[in-house]
Amino acid sequence: MENTGVLSGALIPVILLVALIAFLIRVFIKASREAKEINDEILEELDNGAEFEAEPTAVRARVLSKEVGGYYSGTHQTPTYHTVFTVTFLTDAGETKEFNISKETFERIRENQYGLLLTINGNFFDFGDGEDIPAKEE
């Protein structure tokens, strides 16, 4: 009797498992190298004098509009609806800025409200600072 069929049949899953482990190790090493390259690029930019804004930037602005929208994600069998709260501001410099913000902040802000718009790295941080700035006479 020959057992070569049973022996080779048992080796196939082992060979596949070893190949899978080798593939996962290779993917991990590649991802680690790419992450290191990105970190090195950021460090080089900092060494060359690049600055990354960490403090909020404040500009005076008026709320032009508030909109509630949303979108679905997931699958057709288990869709999930996500509500998006969007506010559009007009700065004193005439620049329009639009941000998706939290529901709590959305409810606190009024249309035509004038106040301080705070951003960090161009992203919404806060508006109004708890107090309205008196509207300018136009």
C-alpha positions in Angstrom: 0.0 0.0 0.0 1.2 3.4 -0.8 0.4 6.4 1.4 1.7 9.1 -0.9 -1.8 10.3 -1.6 -2.6 10.9 2.1 0.9 12.4 2.8 0.7 14.8 -0.1 -2.9 15.7 0.8 -1.8 16.6 4.3 1.1 18.7 3.0 -1.1 21.0 0.8 -2.7 22.8 3.8 0.6 23.2 5.5 2.2 24.6 2.4 -0.7 27.0 1.9 -0.4 28.1 5.6 3.3 28.7 5.3 2.7 30.7 2.0 0.0 32.8 3.7 2.2 33.6 6.7 5.1 34.6 4.4 2.7 36.8 2.4 1.4 38.5 5.6 5.0 39.1 6.8 5.9 40.7 3.5 2.8 43.0 3.5 3.6 44.1 7.1 7.2 44.9 6.2 6.2 46.9 3.2 3.6 48.9 5.2 6.2 49.6 7.9 8.7 50.9 5.3 6.0 53.1 3.7 5.1 54.5 7.1 8.8 55.2 7.9 9.2 57.0 4.6 6.2 59.2 5.3 7.5 60.0 8.8 10.9 60.8 7.3 9.4 63.2 4.8 7.5 65.0 7.6 10.7 65.3 9.7 12.6 66.6 6.7 9.9 69.3 6.1 10.2 70.3 9.7 14.0 70.4 9.4 13.7 72.6 6.4 11.5 75.2 8.3 8.0 74.0 7.5 5.6 74.9 10.2 2.5 72.9 11.1 -0.2 75.1 12.7 -1.1 73.9 16.2 -2.8 76.9 17.7 -6.3 78.0 16.5 -6.5 80.7 13.9 -9.3 83.2 14.6 -11.1 85.3 12.0 -14.3 87.3 12.3 -17.1 85.7 10.3 -20.8 85.6 9.8 -22.9 82.5 9.4 -24.3 82.5 5.9 -26.3 79.3 6.0 -26.9 76.1 7.9 -27.9 72.8 6.2 -28.7 69.3 7.4 -28.0 66.6 5.0 -26.8 63.0 5.1 -25.8 59.9 3.3 -26.1 56.1 3.5 -23.3 53.7 4.0 -23.1 50.0 4.5 -24.8 47.5 2.4 -28.3 47.3 0.9 -29.2 44.7 3.6 -27.9 46.8 6.5 -27.8 50.5 5.4 -26.7 53.1 7.9 -27.8 56.7 7.6 -25.3 59.4 8.6 -26.6 62.9 9.3 -24.3 65.8 8.3 -24.5 69.3 9.8 -23.0 71.9 7.5 -22.4 75.6 8.2 -21.2 78.1 5.7 -19.3 81.2 7.0 -18.4 84.5 5.3 -15.2 86.0 6.7 -14.6 89.7 7.0 -12.0 89.2 4.2 -14.8 88.0 1.9 -13.8 84.4 1.9 -16.5 81.7 2.1 -15.7 78.7 4.3 -17.8 75.6 4.7 -17.5 73.0 7.5 -19.2 69.9 8.7 -19.7 70.3 12.4 -21.2 68.4 15.4 -24.9 68.5 16.1 -24.4 70.3 19.4 -22.4 73.1 17.8 -24.9 73.3 14.9 -27.7 73.8 17.3 -25.8 76.5 19.2 -25.0 78.6 16.0 -27.7 80.9 14.4 -27.9 82.1 10.8 -26.5 85.6 10.5 -24.6 85.2 13.8 -21.4 87.2 13.8 -18.5 85.9 15.8 -15.0 84.4 15.9 -14.4 81.5 13.6 -11.6 79.3 15.0 -9.8 76.8 12.8 -6.8 74.5 13.3 -5.0 73.5 10.2 -7.9 74.7 8.1 -10.4 72.5 10.1 -13.3 73.8 12.1 -12.6 74.2 15.8 -15.2 76.5 17.2 -17.4 79.5 16.5 -18.5 82.4 18.6 -16.4 81.6 21.6 -19.5 81.6 23.7 -20.1 85.3 23.1 -21.3 87.2 20.0 -19.2 90.0 18.6 -21.4 93.1 18.0 -22.4 93.2 14.3 -20.7 95.9 12.2 -22.7 98.7 10.9 -22.9 98.2 7.1 
